[in-house]
Amino acid sequence: MSGYKTFAVAGAGAIGSIIVDELLKEKAAGKVDKVVVLTRSAAGNDALLAQGAEPIVVDYDSPPSLQSALHGIDVVISTVITTALNVQEPLGDAAKAAGVKLFVPSEFGGDTRQHTEGPYALKAIQRRRLGQIGLPWAAFVTGPFADAIFYVPHLGFDIANGKIEVGGTGDSLASFTSRRDIARYVVHVLTSLPASKLHNHEFRVEGERTTVNRVLAGYEARTGKKLDITHIPLDALKERGKGLPFNIQYFIASILELGGTNGPEDEMNVEWPDFKPQTVVEAILSYKP
Ligand SMILES: NC(=O)c1ccc[n+]([C@@H]2O[C@H](COP(=O)([O-])OP(=O)(O)OC[C@H]3O[C@@H](n4cnc5c(N)ncnc54)[C@H](OP(=O)(O)O)[C@@H]3O)[C@@H](O)[C@H]2O)c1
């Protein structure tokens, strides 16, 4: 047991809501005492309340609002949207002031270390900042969401309509993990490892290490559905996105093609040998929009 019993999730969206769900399972089992959800709006919180979470409306521009919401909280799990990563600065400061013991920054993607620009670079800066203010952190490198990424047409993946555009060859190995498995892993380690194994530790989580082409072939074999697949060179993808504020399809395709694993295989999931994650095809088939 980690000894951490009270949790606040900031921004319960695509990944955060599933982490909340897993925390509430542990609350029902008696391992967790309290699950707070920090949100900017009082509207739409009925489902969280019904599940047993405590929504608290916060203003990220108001340190007193954040500090008061974090009173008595052991662990903050930030799952704020990529475009609002900056709110983690006031949130981290408030957490430190409120006596929070551990901060999980909103990462939940690929390895941020080689990036000098874009959202991954900002995530790396945010993680370093936690160290600078003396707030212990635990970060999760997960790779793309195995269940959701193939349903995002602006990434070239429109599996719901059978149309796929792969950037590059599609033959490079990459790590994928479903949101449910990420949430299971996060909650498992936060509620079972001692503080000494959580503080300032990067967890490398991997549902399956495979290639985009193998996933698509596996999906076709499993479902009997034929996908309309085209391949486009990375350079062409880069050129096509010129002028966009952020060329997200090129960004994700480059990660999958040029360095998409979360590290050496023997460094994956080491904190939970009995993890048993879904394969990517299973995750795709379990996706609920
Ligand atoms: N690996 C992958 O494939 C993958 C895919 C998607 C996302 N991610 C990562 O996962 C993390 C969470 O992403 P997500 O897709 O789960 O996020 P999301 O669902 O789009 O948003 C999460 C929450 O952020 C809050 N939020 C939105 N705008 C905000 C603002 N301007 N200021 C403060 N809070 C704001 C909202 O909560 P309230 O409205 O309740 O305040 C929202 O529910 C990010 O770090 C993202 O990069 C990874």
The ligand as a Tripos MOL2 file, in Angstrom:
@<TRIPOS>MOLECULE
LIG
   48    52     1     0     0
SMALL
NO_CHARGES

@<TRIPOS>ATOM
      1 N1         -1.4840    9.1310  -26.0280 N.am      1 LIG1
      2 C1         -2.5290    9.5710  -26.7260 C.2       1 LIG1
      3 O1         -2.9140    8.9980  -27.7780 O.2       1 LIG1
      4 C2         -3.2800   10.7590  -26.2400 C.ar      1 LIG1
      5 C3         -4.4690   11.1200  -26.8640 C.ar      1 LIG1
      6 C4         -5.1690   12.1950  -26.3590 C.ar      1 LIG1
      7 C5         -4.6830   12.8910  -25.2660 C.ar      1 LIG1
      8 N2         -3.5040   12.5230  -24.6860 N.ar      1 LIG1
      9 C6         -2.9610   13.2540  -23.5260 C.3       1 LIG1
     10 O2         -3.7800   12.9990  -22.3890 O.3       1 LIG1
     11 C7         -3.8900   14.1740  -21.5980 C.3       1 LIG1
     12 C8         -5.3700   14.4970  -21.4060 C.3       1 LIG1
     13 O3         -5.9590   14.6400  -22.6850 O.3       1 LIG1
     14 P1         -7.5030   14.3390  -22.9210 P.3       1 LIG1
     15 O4         -7.6920   14.0620  -24.3770 O.co2     1 LIG1
     16 O5         -7.9740   13.3460  -21.9220 O.co2     1 LIG1
     17 O6         -8.0990   15.7620  -22.6080 O.3       1 LIG1
     18 P2         -9.5820   16.2670  -22.8700 P.3       1 LIG1
     19 O7        -10.5620   15.1780  -22.6540 O.co2     1 LIG1
     20 O8         -9.6510   16.9710  -24.1780 O.co2     1 LIG1
     21 O9         -9.7140   17.3850  -21.7390 O.3       1 LIG1
     22 C9         -9.4990   17.0650  -20.3860 C.3       1 LIG1
     23 C10       -10.0730   18.1530  -19.4950 C.3       1 LIG1
     24 O10        -9.2930   19.3400  -19.5940 O.3       1 LIG1
     25 C11       -10.1160   20.3870  -19.0460 C.3       1 LIG1
     26 N3         -9.8940   21.6040  -19.8340 N.ar      1 LIG1
     27 C12       -10.2630   21.8340  -21.1120 C.ar      1 LIG1
     28 N4         -9.8970   23.0840  -21.4800 N.ar      1 LIG1
     29 C13        -9.2990   23.6450  -20.4080 C.ar      1 LIG1
     30 C14        -8.7290   24.9260  -20.1560 C.ar      1 LIG1
     31 N5         -8.6930   25.8710  -21.0870 N.pl3     1 LIG1
     32 N6         -8.2030   25.1510  -18.9290 N.ar      1 LIG1
     33 C15        -8.2250   24.1950  -17.9790 C.ar      1 LIG1
     34 N7         -8.7660   22.9520  -18.1570 N.ar      1 LIG1
     35 C16        -9.2850   22.6980  -19.3590 C.ar      1 LIG1
     36 C17       -11.5770   19.9370  -19.1530 C.3       1 LIG1
     37 O11       -12.0770   19.7250  -17.8340 O.3       1 LIG1
     38 P3        -13.1940   20.6790  -17.1970 P.3       1 LIG1
     39 O12       -14.0140   21.2080  -18.3320 O.co2     1 LIG1
     40 O13       -13.9340   19.7620  -16.3050 O.co2     1 LIG1
     41 O14       -12.4450   21.7500  -16.4830 O.co2     1 LIG1
     42 C18       -11.4620   18.6100  -19.8900 C.3       1 LIG1
     43 O15       -12.4290   17.6670  -19.5170 O.3       1 LIG1
     44 C19        -3.1040   15.2620  -22.3190 C.3       1 LIG1
     45 O16        -1.8270   15.3570  -21.7570 O.3       1 LIG1
     46 C20        -3.0200   14.7540  -23.7360 C.3       1 LIG1
     47 O17        -1.8690   15.2140  -24.4330 O.3       1 LIG1
     48 C21        -2.8030   11.4650  -25.1430 C.ar      1 LIG1
@<TRIPOS>BOND
     1     1     2 1
     2     2     3 2
     3     2     4 1
     4     4     5 ar
     5     4    48 ar
     6     5     6 ar
     7     6     7 ar
     8     7     8 ar
     9     8     9 1
    10     8    48 ar
    11     9    10 1
    12     9    46 1
    13    10    11 1
    14    11    12 1
    15    11    44 1
    16    12    13 1
    17    13    14 1
    18    14    15 2
    19    14    16 1
    20    14    17 1
    21    17    18 1
    22    18    19 2
    23    18    20 1
    24    18    21 1
    25    21    22 1
    26    22    23 1
    27    23    24 1
    28    23    42 1
    29    24    25 1
    30    25    26 1
    31    25    36 1
    32    26    27 ar
    33    26    35 ar
    34    27    28 ar
    35    28    29 ar
    36    29    30 ar
    37    29    35 ar
    38    30    31 1
    39    30    32 ar
    40    32    33 ar
    41    33    34 ar
    42    34    35 ar
    43    36    37 1
    44    36    42 1
    45    37    38 1
    46    38    39 2
    47    38    40 1
    48    38    41 1
    49    42    43 1
    50    44    45 1
    51    44    46 1
    52    46    47 1
@<TRIPOS>SUBSTRUCTURE
     1 LIG1         1 GROUP 0 **** ****
